[in-house]
Amino acid sequence: MKQYSDLEFLRLSKWQRFCYKFLAFFAAIPHAIANFFIKIGKGIKTAFVKVVDEFRDIGLTFAHGDWKTKVSYLVMGFGNMARGQVLRGILFLLFELVFIFYMVTTGGYWLSMLPSLGKQGPTKEYDPIYDTNVTTYHDNSFKILLYGVLTIFFIVAFIYTWRLNVKQNKIMEGILKKGGKLKRDKDDLRSMVDENFYKTLLALPLTGILVFTVMPIVFMILVAFTNYDGNHNGYSNALFSWVGLQNFNTLFSWQSAGGGQSYSATFGEILTWTLIWAFLATFTNYFLGMFVAMMINKKGIRLKKMWRTILVMTVAIPQFISLLYVSKMFARNGLINLTLGPQGLGWIKEPLPFWENATWARITVIIINIWIGIPYLMLITTGILMNIPADLYESARIDGANAWQQYRKITLPYMLFITGPYLLTSFTGNMNNFNVIYLLTGGGPTNSAASGAAGSVGYTDLLITWLFKITQGTEAQYYLASVVGIMVFVVVALISLVVYNVLPSIKNEEDYQ
């Protein structure tokens, strides 16, 4: 693609400038993706170098450390207690004792069972007392996988704490050799509520993120490599086991699924509609919400507070109520068709297929989403519009600019610069917009060509609603839902990283400062 200098760019016509910017955006995407993978490679290299340095430092610390440091390699906290830091030493030692107790009592068992996910499933045995077969339950694959992951996290935490214990011994030796004084217990306690108070406050939230966010994500990823489903729930009917990449092969296979189209084609259709939906849902709300805010803010408009209040009221009503009600309104025998039909205004002879026809359903959900999203954008853009310097518009009017030129040259660039990150988060949020699709259409109308795929695929299904459907019913395919969840993450992450790196808000932060 030809690169223009600033002077050459100014000589281009408006249409040529637009085309140049449009092509430049898409031309930057491969470069951004390449930079992303280059950064990953550099990150892996840096991590490897740091690991090597850590092992070297551990060896040197042991070789040159005193006997207190050497004992701390086996008894965590010994060096701290021997040098007067009793509180730190007790905490280190207590953590080591808890770790050893856990690994000996239960952790070792969960870790040993993790490769097989259980050796014996439920069995039926004859009970002479009741004269019938009684089910006896043995291993639990779900608990083995869950507690196995927990054990691995605990081991990683122990290794990190042990390394911290070694580092502290090295630091204490260095301070004492220079004739300095070590911190006492009261100094540590004072530090926790003073200069290091932020660490004290963040300890609990970070633990919560690790336990309730990171661990479930790792668990979900591992489920994608098993055959965990309704027929193999891991305990009451049958154990599940590792299947490697078989589930990924199923999703990306072009072989027909149950007589219909392949899983790969189904996934491609749903992904395409998800991206189209996210784009339209984001930008229709954005520009129409901005337009409404500009109309309300316009000089001469009366009752501005009333108009804003009316729009905000739509936000106050829970979507669960409003969307289900709107869904019934657009049904075949709903209020809209009754009003327009022969018994009402007589404008139509047959009910409009809002939810029965794929095209009608997709257009309808986009329009209804506009009604939901405009109030949010109106509130966001109102504050930004009020902060655009009035002298910019005054100068533009003096230069003869009309309303459209003022919007295109002043309002829109300013809004896009400020709200660029919001547009990105809104786009990714719409890709996972479960409420609007599921409460309005339930993903329907049904896509008969994809009937062989799991989850009763519909024409308005997003990846997130399809994922939900896969997990429902007695034949729920949790392993496939996990694979879909991973692909949703990959798609959203790639789009977010690429677009984030080309946003003017990030590349040219100083322009509006």
VOMITI-739088 format. One record per residue (C-alpha): residue number from 1; residue in three letters; x, y, z. Coordinates in nm, 2 decimals. Each point is the difference from the previous one (the first is absolute). Last residue first. Example, Ala and Ser with C-alpha at 12.3 -4.5 7.8 and 13.67 -1.06 7.14 Angstrom:
2
- nr, rest, x, y, z
- 2, ser, 1.37, -0.11, 0.71 $
- 1, ala, -0.14, -0.34, 0.07 $
// end
This chain:
513
- nr, rest, x, y, z
- 513, gln, -0.43, 1.69, 2.64 $
- 512, tyr, -0.19, -0.08, -0.31 $
- 511, asp, 0.28, -0.10, -0.23 $
- 510, glu, 0.22, -0.14, 0.27 $
- 509, glu, -0.16, -0.34, 0.01 $
- 508, asn, 0.08, -0.06, -0.37 $
- 507, lys, 0.05, -0.38, -0.03 $
- 506, ile, -0.23, -0.10, 0.28 $
- 505, ser, -0.30, 0.23, -0.06 $
- 504, pro, 0.07, -0.03, -0.38 $
- 503, leu, -0.09, -0.37, 0.03 $
- 502, val, 0.24, -0.22, -0.20 $
- 501, asn, 0.14, -0.21, 0.29 $
- 500, tyr, -0.34, -0.05, 0.16 $
- 499, val, -0.15, -0.13, -0.33 $
- 498, val, 0.26, -0.28, -0.03 $
- 497, leu, -0.01, -0.09, 0.37 $
- 496, ser, -0.38, 0.01, 0.03 $
- 495, ile, -0.06, -0.20, -0.32 $
- 494, leu, 0.25, -0.27, 0.10 $
- 493, ala, -0.13, -0.02, 0.35 $
- 492, val, -0.37, -0.03, -0.11 $
- 491, val, 0.08, -0.27, -0.26 $
- 490, val, 0.22, -0.20, 0.24 $
- 489, phe, -0.25, 0.03, 0.29 $
- 488, val, -0.29, -0.11, -0.22 $
- 487, met, 0.22, -0.29, -0.12 $
- 486, ile, 0.06, -0.11, 0.36 $
- 485, gly, -0.37, 0.02, 0.08 $
- 484, val, -0.08, -0.21, -0.31 $
- 483, val, 0.25, -0.26, 0.12 $
- 482, ser, -0.16, 0.00, 0.35 $
- 481, ala, -0.34, -0.03, -0.15 $
- 480, leu, 0.13, -0.31, -0.19 $
- 479, tyr, 0.12, -0.16, 0.32 $
- 478, tyr, -0.32, 0.09, 0.18 $
- 477, gln, -0.21, -0.20, -0.25 $
- 476, ala, -0.34, -0.01, 0.17 $
- 475, glu, -0.19, -0.32, -0.09 $
- 474, thr, -0.24, 0.03, 0.30 $
- 473, gly, -0.09, 0.35, -0.10 $
- 472, gln, 0.19, 0.33, -0.01 $
- 471, thr, 0.38, 0.06, -0.04 $
- 470, ile, -0.01, 0.03, -0.38 $
- 469, lys, -0.27, 0.26, 0.03 $
- 468, phe, 0.22, 0.23, 0.21 $
- 467, leu, 0.29, -0.02, -0.26 $
- 466, trp, -0.25, 0.08, -0.27 $
- 465, thr, -0.11, 0.31, 0.19 $
- 464, ile, 0.37, 0.11, 0.04 $
- 463, leu, 0.09, -0.07, -0.36 $
- 462, leu, -0.30, 0.21, -0.11 $
- 461, asp, -0.32, -0.16, -0.11 $
- 460, thr, -0.23, 0.20, -0.23 $
- 459, tyr, -0.03, -0.27, -0.26 $
- 458, gly, -0.05, -0.28, 0.25 $
- 457, val, 0.21, -0.30, 0.10 $
- 456, ser, -0.17, -0.28, 0.19 $
- 455, gly, 0.28, -0.05, 0.25 $
- 454, ala, 0.23, -0.25, -0.16 $
- 453, ala, 0.04, -0.02, -0.37 $
- 452, gly, -0.21, -0.23, -0.21 $
- 451, ser, -0.28, 0.25, -0.03 $
- 450, ala, 0.23, 0.25, -0.18 $
- 449, ala, -0.19, -0.01, -0.33 $
- 448, ser, -0.32, 0.05, 0.20 $
- 447, asn, 0.11, 0.33, 0.14 $
- 446, thr, -0.27, 0.06, 0.26 $
- 445, pro, -0.15, 0.35, 0.02 $
- 444, gly, 0.12, 0.06, 0.25 $
- 443, gly, 0.28, 0.09, 0.24 $
- 442, gly, -0.23, 0.01, 0.30 $
- 441, thr, -0.17, 0.28, -0.20 $
- 440, leu, -0.04, 0.30, 0.23 $
- 439, leu, 0.14, -0.12, 0.34 $
- 438, tyr, 0.28, -0.20, -0.16 $
- 437, ile, 0.12, 0.27, -0.24 $
- 436, val, -0.02, 0.31, 0.23 $
- 435, asn, 0.13, -0.17, 0.31 $
- 434, phe, 0.30, -0.19, -0.13 $
- 433, asn, 0.20, 0.29, -0.14 $
- 432, asn, 0.34, -0.17, -0.02 $
- 431, met, 0.09, 0.15, -0.34 $
- 430, asn, -0.18, 0.32, 0.12 $
- 429, gly, 0.25, 0.03, 0.29 $
- 428, thr, 0.30, -0.03, -0.24 $
- 427, phe, -0.15, 0.29, -0.21 $
- 426, ser, -0.08, 0.20, 0.31 $
- 425, thr, 0.35, -0.05, 0.13 $
- 424, leu, 0.15, 0.13, -0.33 $
- 423, leu, -0.25, 0.29, -0.02 $
- 422, tyr, 0.09, 0.10, 0.35 $
- 421, pro, 0.37, 0.00, -0.08 $
- 420, gly, -0.07, 0.24, -0.29 $
- 419, thr, -0.23, 0.23, 0.21 $
- 418, ile, 0.23, 0.30, 0.04 $
- 417, phe, 0.16, -0.01, -0.35 $
- 416, leu, -0.32, -0.10, -0.17 $
- 415, met, -0.19, 0.28, 0.17 $
- 414, tyr, 0.26, 0.27, -0.09 $
- 413, pro, 0.02, -0.12, -0.36 $
- 412, leu, -0.38, 0.00, -0.03 $
- 411, thr, -0.06, 0.34, 0.16 $
- 410, ile, 0.26, 0.21, -0.18 $
- 409, lys, 0.05, -0.08, -0.37 $
- 408, arg, -0.30, -0.21, -0.08 $
- 407, tyr, -0.24, 0.17, 0.23 $
- 406, gln, 0.11, 0.35, -0.09 $
- 405, gln, -0.01, -0.10, -0.37 $
- 404, trp, -0.36, -0.12, 0.04 $
- 403, ala, -0.11, 0.31, 0.19 $
- 402, asn, 0.15, 0.24, -0.27 $
- 401, ala, 0.35, 0.14, 0.00 $
- 400, gly, 0.04, 0.36, -0.11 $
- 399, asp, 0.33, 0.08, 0.16 $
- 398, ile, -0.18, 0.20, 0.27 $
- 397, arg, -0.22, -0.30, 0.07 $
- 396, ala, 0.32, -0.22, 0.04 $
- 395, ser, 0.15, 0.26, 0.24 $
- 394, glu, -0.31, 0.00, 0.21 $
- 393, tyr, -0.02, -0.38, 0.00 $
- 392, leu, 0.36, -0.03, 0.13 $
- 391, asp, -0.07, 0.29, 0.25 $
- 390, ala, -0.26, -0.22, 0.17 $
- 389, pro, 0.26, -0.24, 0.13 $
- 388, ile, -0.14, -0.36, 0.00 $
- 387, asn, -0.08, -0.07, 0.37 $
- 386, met, -0.38, 0.01, -0.04 $
- 385, leu, 0.02, -0.26, -0.28 $
- 384, ile, 0.19, -0.24, 0.23 $
- 383, gly, -0.26, 0.02, 0.27 $
- 382, thr, -0.29, -0.06, -0.24 $
- 381, thr, 0.19, -0.28, -0.18 $
- 380, ile, -0.01, -0.24, 0.30 $
- 379, leu, -0.37, 0.07, 0.09 $
- 378, met, -0.12, -0.03, -0.36 $
- 377, leu, 0.21, -0.31, -0.05 $
- 376, tyr, -0.17, -0.17, 0.28 $
- 375, pro, -0.35, 0.12, -0.11 $
- 374, ile, 0.06, -0.12, -0.36 $
- 373, gly, 0.09, -0.36, 0.09 $
- 372, ile, -0.34, -0.15, 0.08 $
- 371, trp, -0.20, 0.15, -0.29 $
- 370, ile, 0.29, -0.08, -0.23 $
- 369, asn, 0.00, -0.36, 0.12 $
- 368, ile, -0.36, -0.02, -0.11 $
- 367, ile, 0.11, 0.10, -0.35 $
- 366, ile, 0.28, -0.26, -0.01 $
- 365, val, -0.24, -0.27, 0.14 $
- 364, thr, -0.25, 0.08, -0.28 $
- 363, ile, 0.25, -0.01, -0.28 $
- 362, arg, 0.12, -0.34, 0.11 $
- 361, ala, -0.35, -0.14, 0.04 $
- 360, trp, -0.12, 0.14, -0.33 $
- 359, thr, 0.30, -0.16, -0.18 $
- 358, ala, -0.05, -0.34, 0.17 $
- 357, asn, -0.38, -0.02, -0.05 $
- 356, glu, -0.22, -0.13, 0.29 $
- 355, trp, 0.08, 0.27, 0.26 $
- 354, phe, -0.13, 0.31, -0.17 $
- 353, pro, -0.21, -0.19, -0.25 $
- 352, leu, -0.25, 0.27, -0.07 $
- 351, pro, -0.36, -0.12, 0.05 $
- 350, glu, -0.20, -0.03, -0.32 $
- 349, lys, -0.23, 0.26, -0.15 $
- 348, ile, 0.19, 0.31, 0.09 $
- 347, trp, -0.10, 0.37, 0.03 $
- 346, gly, -0.34, -0.08, 0.14 $
- 345, leu, 0.03, 0.25, 0.29 $
- 344, gly, -0.12, -0.26, 0.26 $
- 343, gln, -0.20, -0.32, -0.06 $
- 342, pro, 0.14, -0.03, -0.35 $
- 341, gly, 0.36, 0.01, 0.13 $
- 340, leu, 0.23, 0.30, 0.10 $
- 339, thr, -0.12, 0.01, 0.36 $
- 338, leu, -0.03, -0.38, 0.03 $
- 337, asn, 0.35, -0.04, -0.15 $
- 336, ile, 0.15, 0.25, 0.24 $
- 335, leu, -0.18, -0.13, 0.31 $
- 334, gly, 0.10, -0.36, -0.04 $
- 333, asn, -0.16, -0.29, -0.18 $
- 332, arg, 0.31, -0.07, -0.22 $
- 331, ala, 0.23, 0.13, 0.28 $
- 330, phe, 0.13, 0.36, -0.01 $
- 329, met, -0.17, 0.11, 0.32 $
- 328, lys, 0.09, -0.33, 0.17 $
- 327, ser, 0.37, 0.07, -0.05 $
- 326, val, -0.05, 0.36, 0.12 $
- 325, tyr, -0.13, -0.13, 0.33 $
- 324, leu, 0.29, -0.25, 0.03 $
- 323, leu, 0.24, 0.29, -0.08 $
- 322, ser, -0.15, 0.24, 0.25 $
- 321, ile, -0.02, -0.24, 0.30 $
- 320, phe, 0.34, -0.17, -0.02 $
- 319, gln, 0.15, 0.34, -0.11 $
- 318, pro, -0.07, 0.15, 0.34 $
- 317, ile, -0.18, 0.34, -0.04 $
- 316, ala, 0.24, 0.28, 0.11 $
- 315, val, 0.16, 0.03, -0.34 $
- 314, thr, -0.33, 0.07, -0.17 $
- 313, met, -0.06, 0.27, 0.27 $
- 312, val, 0.32, 0.17, -0.11 $
- 311, leu, -0.16, 0.10, -0.33 $
- 310, ile, -0.30, 0.16, 0.17 $
- 309, thr, 0.23, 0.18, 0.25 $
- 308, arg, 0.21, 0.14, -0.28 $
- 307, trp, -0.30, 0.13, -0.18 $
- 306, met, -0.14, 0.16, 0.32 $
- 305, lys, 0.33, 0.16, 0.09 $
- 304, lys, 0.02, 0.17, -0.34 $
- 303, leu, -0.34, 0.15, 0.03 $
- 302, arg, 0.06, 0.25, -0.28 $
- 301, ile, 0.23, -0.02, -0.29 $
- 300, gly, 0.12, 0.35, -0.10 $
- 299, lys, 0.36, -0.08, 0.01 $
- 298, lys, 0.08, -0.36, -0.10 $
- 297, asn, 0.09, -0.22, 0.29 $
- 296, ile, -0.31, -0.22, -0.06 $
- 295, met, 0.08, -0.03, -0.37 $
- 294, met, 0.37, -0.07, 0.06 $
- 293, ala, -0.08, -0.27, 0.25 $
- 292, val, -0.24, -0.16, -0.24 $
- 291, phe, 0.26, 0.00, -0.28 $
- 290, met, 0.26, -0.15, 0.23 $
- 289, gly, -0.23, -0.28, 0.09 $
- 288, leu, -0.08, -0.05, -0.37 $
- 287, phe, 0.38, -0.01, -0.08 $
- 286, tyr, 0.10, -0.24, 0.28 $
- 285, asn, -0.31, -0.22, 0.01 $
- 284, thr, 0.02, -0.07, -0.37 $
- 283, phe, 0.38, -0.04, 0.04 $
- 282, thr, 0.00, -0.27, 0.27 $
- 281, ala, -0.30, -0.21, -0.10 $
- 280, leu, 0.11, 0.01, -0.37 $
- 279, phe, 0.35, -0.12, 0.07 $
- 278, ala, -0.09, -0.25, 0.27 $
- 277, trp, -0.28, -0.15, -0.22 $
- 276, ile, 0.23, -0.03, -0.30 $
- 275, leu, 0.27, -0.17, 0.21 $
- 274, thr, -0.25, -0.24, 0.16 $
- 273, trp, -0.16, -0.07, -0.34 $
- 272, thr, 0.34, -0.10, -0.13 $
- 271, leu, 0.09, -0.21, 0.31 $
- 270, ile, -0.34, -0.18, -0.02 $
- 269, glu, 0.05, -0.09, -0.37 $
- 268, gly, 0.36, -0.10, 0.05 $
- 267, phe, -0.09, -0.22, 0.30 $
- 266, thr, -0.27, -0.17, -0.20 $
- 265, ala, 0.24, -0.06, -0.29 $
- 264, ser, 0.26, -0.15, 0.23 $
- 263, tyr, -0.26, -0.22, 0.17 $
- 262, ser, -0.09, -0.14, -0.34 $
- 261, gln, -0.33, 0.05, -0.17 $
- 260, gly, -0.28, -0.25, 0.05 $
- 259, gly, -0.01, -0.38, 0.01 $
- 258, gly, 0.10, -0.04, 0.36 $
- 257, ala, 0.30, 0.24, -0.03 $
- 256, ser, 0.15, -0.02, -0.35 $
- 255, gln, 0.37, 0.00, -0.02 $
- 254, trp, 0.17, 0.33, -0.03 $
- 253, ser, 0.17, -0.03, 0.34 $
- 252, phe, 0.09, 0.31, 0.20 $
- 251, leu, -0.23, -0.07, 0.29 $
- 250, thr, 0.07, -0.38, 0.00 $
- 249, asn, 0.38, 0.05, -0.03 $
- 248, phe, -0.01, 0.23, 0.29 $
- 247, asn, -0.19, -0.27, 0.20 $
- 246, gln, 0.26, -0.26, -0.09 $
- 245, leu, 0.30, 0.21, 0.10 $
- 244, gly, 0.08, -0.22, 0.30 $
- 243, val, -0.27, -0.24, 0.12 $
- 242, trp, 0.06, 0.01, 0.38 $
- 241, ser, -0.26, -0.19, 0.20 $
- 240, phe, -0.36, 0.01, 0.13 $
- 239, leu, -0.13, -0.23, 0.26 $
- 238, ala, -0.35, -0.15, -0.03 $
- 237, asn, -0.36, 0.03, 0.13 $
- 236, ser, 0.01, 0.16, 0.35 $
- 235, tyr, 0.36, 0.12, 0.01 $
- 234, gly, 0.19, 0.15, -0.29 $
- 233, asn, -0.29, 0.15, -0.19 $
- 232, his, 0.06, -0.23, -0.30 $
- 231, asn, -0.34, -0.04, -0.17 $
- 230, gly, -0.09, 0.37, 0.05 $
- 229, asp, 0.34, 0.11, -0.12 $
- 228, tyr, 0.37, 0.00, 0.10 $
- 227, asn, 0.20, -0.16, -0.28 $
- 226, thr, 0.32, 0.17, 0.09 $
- 225, phe, 0.24, 0.25, -0.16 $
- 224, ala, -0.24, 0.29, 0.00 $
- 223, val, -0.05, -0.06, 0.38 $
- 222, leu, 0.36, 0.12, 0.04 $
- 221, ile, -0.08, 0.34, -0.13 $
- 220, met, -0.30, 0.03, 0.23 $
- 219, phe, 0.21, -0.09, 0.30 $
- 218, val, 0.26, 0.26, -0.09 $
- 217, ile, -0.27, 0.26, -0.03 $
- 216, pro, -0.16, -0.11, 0.33 $
- 215, met, 0.34, 0.04, 0.17 $
- 214, val, 0.07, 0.35, -0.14 $
- 213, thr, -0.34, 0.15, 0.10 $
- 212, phe, -0.12, -0.12, 0.34 $
- 211, val, 0.32, -0.12, 0.17 $
- 210, leu, 0.25, 0.24, -0.16 $
- 209, ile, -0.23, 0.30, -0.01 $
- 208, gly, -0.10, -0.06, 0.36 $
- 207, thr, 0.36, -0.02, 0.11 $
- 206, leu, 0.07, 0.32, -0.18 $
- 205, pro, -0.30, 0.16, 0.18 $
- 204, leu, 0.13, -0.12, 0.34 $
- 203, ala, 0.36, 0.11, -0.04 $
- 202, leu, -0.08, 0.34, -0.16 $
- 201, leu, -0.07, 0.18, 0.33 $
- 200, thr, 0.31, -0.13, 0.17 $
- 199, lys, 0.21, 0.09, -0.31 $
- 198, tyr, -0.14, 0.35, 0.00 $
- 197, phe, 0.10, 0.03, 0.36 $
- 196, asn, 0.36, -0.04, -0.08 $
- 195, glu, 0.11, 0.35, 0.10 $
- 194, asp, -0.23, 0.00, 0.31 $
- 193, val, -0.22, -0.27, 0.13 $
- 192, met, 0.22, -0.30, -0.10 $
- 191, ser, 0.31, 0.21, 0.07 $
- 190, arg, -0.09, 0.04, 0.36 $
- 189, leu, -0.04, -0.37, 0.04 $
- 188, asp, 0.33, -0.06, -0.16 $
- 187, asp, 0.17, 0.26, 0.22 $
- 186, lys, -0.16, -0.17, 0.31 $
- 185, asp, 0.15, -0.33, -0.11 $
- 184, arg, 0.35, 0.14, -0.04 $
- 183, lys, 0.17, 0.13, -0.31 $
- 182, leu, 0.36, -0.09, -0.03 $
- 181, lys, 0.29, 0.23, 0.09 $
- 180, gly, 0.29, 0.09, -0.22 $
- 179, gly, 0.37, -0.08, 0.05 $
- 178, lys, 0.06, -0.06, -0.37 $
- 177, lys, 0.03, -0.38, 0.06 $
- 176, leu, -0.33, 0.02, 0.19 $
- 175, ile, -0.19, 0.15, -0.30 $
- 174, gly, 0.15, -0.25, -0.25 $
- 173, glu, -0.09, -0.30, 0.22 $
- 172, met, -0.36, 0.13, 0.04 $
- 171, ile, -0.03, 0.04, -0.38 $
- 170, lys, 0.12, -0.36, -0.06 $
- 169, asn, -0.23, -0.14, 0.27 $
- 168, gln, -0.29, 0.20, -0.15 $
- 167, lys, 0.07, -0.14, -0.35 $
- 166, val, -0.02, -0.36, 0.14 $
- 165, asn, -0.33, 0.06, 0.17 $
- 164, leu, -0.14, 0.16, -0.32 $
- 163, arg, 0.11, -0.31, -0.19 $
- 162, trp, -0.19, -0.21, 0.25 $
- 161, thr, -0.31, 0.22, -0.04 $
- 160, tyr, 0.01, -0.03, -0.38 $
- 159, ile, 0.05, -0.38, 0.02 $
- 158, phe, -0.29, -0.02, 0.25 $
- 157, ala, -0.23, 0.21, -0.22 $
- 156, val, 0.08, -0.23, -0.30 $
- 155, ile, -0.08, -0.31, 0.21 $
- 154, phe, -0.33, 0.16, 0.12 $
- 153, phe, -0.09, 0.07, -0.36 $
- 152, ile, 0.08, -0.36, -0.10 $
- 151, thr, -0.21, -0.12, 0.30 $
- 150, leu, -0.30, 0.21, -0.11 $
- 149, val, 0.02, -0.14, -0.35 $
- 148, gly, 0.00, -0.35, 0.15 $
- 147, tyr, -0.28, 0.10, 0.23 $
- 146, leu, -0.22, 0.09, -0.30 $
- 145, leu, 0.11, -0.29, -0.23 $
- 144, ile, -0.03, -0.26, 0.28 $
- 143, lys, -0.33, 0.15, 0.11 $
- 142, phe, -0.15, -0.03, -0.35 $
- 141, ser, 0.14, -0.35, -0.05 $
- 140, asn, -0.16, -0.14, 0.32 $
- 139, asp, 0.13, -0.34, 0.09 $
- 138, his, -0.22, -0.26, 0.17 $
- 137, tyr, -0.38, -0.02, 0.01 $
- 136, thr, -0.19, -0.32, 0.08 $
- 135, thr, -0.33, -0.05, -0.17 $
- 134, val, -0.22, -0.26, 0.17 $
- 133, asn, -0.14, -0.31, -0.17 $
- 132, thr, -0.30, -0.15, 0.17 $
- 131, asp, -0.09, -0.25, 0.27 $
- 130, tyr, -0.02, 0.28, 0.27 $
- 129, ile, 0.21, -0.20, 0.25 $
- 128, pro, 0.18, -0.20, -0.26 $
- 127, asp, 0.14, 0.32, -0.17 $
- 126, tyr, 0.14, -0.08, -0.34 $
- 125, glu, 0.26, 0.24, -0.13 $
- 124, lys, -0.03, 0.26, -0.28 $
- 123, thr, 0.31, 0.20, -0.08 $
- 122, pro, 0.08, 0.37, -0.03 $
- 121, gly, 0.33, 0.09, -0.15 $
- 120, gln, 0.35, -0.14, 0.08 $
- 119, lys, 0.33, 0.14, -0.10 $
- 118, gly, -0.05, 0.38, 0.02 $
- 117, leu, 0.11, 0.30, -0.19 $
- 116, ser, 0.29, -0.21, -0.15 $
- 115, pro, 0.28, 0.26, 0.00 $
- 114, leu, -0.16, 0.20, 0.30 $
- 113, met, -0.01, -0.30, 0.24 $
- 112, ser, 0.35, 0.04, 0.13 $
- 111, leu, -0.06, 0.38, 0.05 $
- 110, trp, -0.33, -0.06, 0.19 $
- 109, tyr, 0.17, -0.26, 0.22 $
- 108, gly, 0.31, 0.21, 0.07 $
- 107, gly, -0.22, 0.30, 0.10 $
- 106, thr, -0.21, -0.20, 0.25 $
- 105, thr, 0.18, -0.09, 0.32 $
- 104, val, 0.37, 0.03, -0.09 $
- 103, met, -0.03, 0.29, -0.23 $
- 102, tyr, -0.23, 0.19, 0.24 $
- 101, phe, 0.23, -0.06, 0.31 $
- 100, ile, 0.31, 0.10, -0.20 $
- 99, phe, -0.16, 0.32, -0.12 $
- 98, val, -0.14, 0.09, 0.34 $
- 97, leu, 0.35, -0.06, 0.16 $
- 96, glu, 0.16, 0.22, -0.27 $
- 95, phe, -0.25, 0.28, 0.05 $
- 94, leu, 0.06, -0.01, 0.38 $
- 93, leu, 0.37, 0.02, -0.05 $
- 92, phe, -0.02, 0.30, -0.22 $
- 91, leu, -0.24, 0.17, 0.23 $
- 90, ile, 0.21, -0.08, 0.31 $
- 89, gly, 0.31, 0.13, -0.16 $
- 88, arg, -0.16, 0.33, -0.10 $
- 87, leu, -0.13, 0.05, 0.36 $
- 86, val, 0.34, -0.10, 0.16 $
- 85, gln, 0.22, 0.24, -0.19 $
- 84, gly, 0.29, -0.03, 0.25 $
- 83, arg, 0.28, -0.14, -0.21 $
- 82, ala, -0.07, -0.37, 0.09 $
- 81, met, -0.37, 0.06, -0.06 $
- 80, asn, 0.06, 0.13, -0.35 $
- 79, gly, 0.25, -0.27, -0.09 $
- 78, phe, -0.24, -0.27, 0.12 $
- 77, gly, -0.28, 0.13, -0.21 $
- 76, met, -0.03, -0.30, -0.23 $
- 75, val, 0.17, -0.31, 0.14 $
- 74, leu, 0.17, -0.18, -0.29 $
- 73, tyr, 0.16, 0.29, -0.19 $
- 72, ser, -0.01, 0.20, 0.32 $
- 71, val, 0.27, -0.23, 0.14 $
- 70, lys, 0.24, 0.13, -0.26 $
- 69, thr, -0.08, 0.36, 0.09 $
- 68, lys, 0.07, -0.06, 0.37 $
- 67, trp, 0.32, -0.18, -0.09 $
- 66, asp, 0.14, 0.30, -0.19 $
- 65, gly, -0.06, 0.07, -0.37 $
- 64, his, 0.27, -0.02, -0.27 $
- 63, ala, -0.10, -0.33, -0.16 $
- 62, phe, -0.37, 0.02, 0.09 $
- 61, thr, -0.03, 0.35, -0.14 $
- 60, leu, 0.20, -0.09, -0.31 $
- 59, gly, -0.23, -0.30, -0.08 $
- 58, ile, -0.32, 0.20, 0.05 $
- 57, asp, 0.14, 0.28, -0.21 $
- 56, arg, 0.08, -0.23, -0.29 $
- 55, phe, -0.34, -0.15, 0.02 $
- 54, glu, -0.16, 0.34, -0.01 $
- 53, asp, 0.22, 0.11, -0.29 $
- 52, val, -0.11, -0.30, -0.21 $
- 51, val, -0.36, 0.08, 0.08 $
- 50, lys, 0.05, 0.37, -0.10 $
- 49, val, 0.16, -0.10, -0.33 $
- 48, phe, -0.29, -0.23, -0.08 $
- 47, ala, -0.25, 0.28, 0.08 $
- 46, thr, 0.18, 0.24, -0.22 $
- 45, lys, 0.00, -0.25, -0.29 $
- 44, ile, -0.37, -0.07, 0.05 $
- 43, gly, -0.07, 0.37, 0.01 $
- 42, lys, 0.20, 0.06, -0.31 $
- 41, gly, -0.20, -0.26, -0.18 $
- 40, ile, -0.33, 0.14, 0.12 $
- 39, lys, 0.11, 0.34, -0.11 $
- 38, ile, 0.08, -0.13, -0.35 $
- 37, phe, -0.35, -0.17, 0.00 $
- 36, phe, -0.16, 0.34, 0.07 $
- 35, asn, 0.22, 0.19, -0.24 $
- 34, ala, -0.11, -0.24, -0.27 $
- 33, ile, -0.37, 0.05, 0.09 $
- 32, ala, 0.06, 0.38, -0.01 $
- 31, his, 0.17, -0.02, -0.34 $
- 30, pro, -0.28, -0.21, -0.13 $
- 29, ile, -0.26, 0.25, 0.13 $
- 28, ala, 0.18, 0.32, -0.13 $
- 27, ala, -0.11, -0.06, -0.36 $
- 26, phe, -0.36, -0.01, 0.12 $
- 25, phe, 0.03, 0.34, 0.16 $
- 24, ala, 0.20, 0.14, -0.29 $
- 23, leu, -0.26, -0.11, -0.25 $
- 22, phe, -0.27, 0.20, 0.18 $
- 21, lys, 0.23, 0.30, 0.05 $
- 20, tyr, 0.09, 0.00, -0.37 $
- 19, cys, -0.36, -0.05, -0.11 $
- 18, phe, -0.11, 0.29, 0.21 $
- 17, arg, 0.28, 0.22, -0.12 $
- 16, gln, -0.08, -0.09, -0.36 $
- 15, trp, -0.37, 0.09, 0.05 $
- 14, lys, 0.09, 0.33, 0.15 $
- 13, ser, 0.24, 0.08, -0.29 $
- 12, leu, 0.37, -0.04, 0.05 $
- 11, arg, 0.23, 0.31, 0.02 $
- 10, leu, 0.01, -0.01, 0.38 $
- 9, phe, 0.14, -0.36, -0.02 $
- 8, glu, 0.28, 0.11, -0.23 $
- 7, leu, 0.10, 0.28, 0.25 $
- 6, asp, 0.00, -0.24, 0.30 $
- 5, ser, 0.20, -0.26, -0.20 $
- 4, tyr, -0.18, -0.29, -0.16 $
- 3, gln, 0.09, -0.37, 0.04 $
- 2, lys, -0.10, -0.23, -0.28 $
- 1, met, -0.14, -0.34, 0.10 $
// end
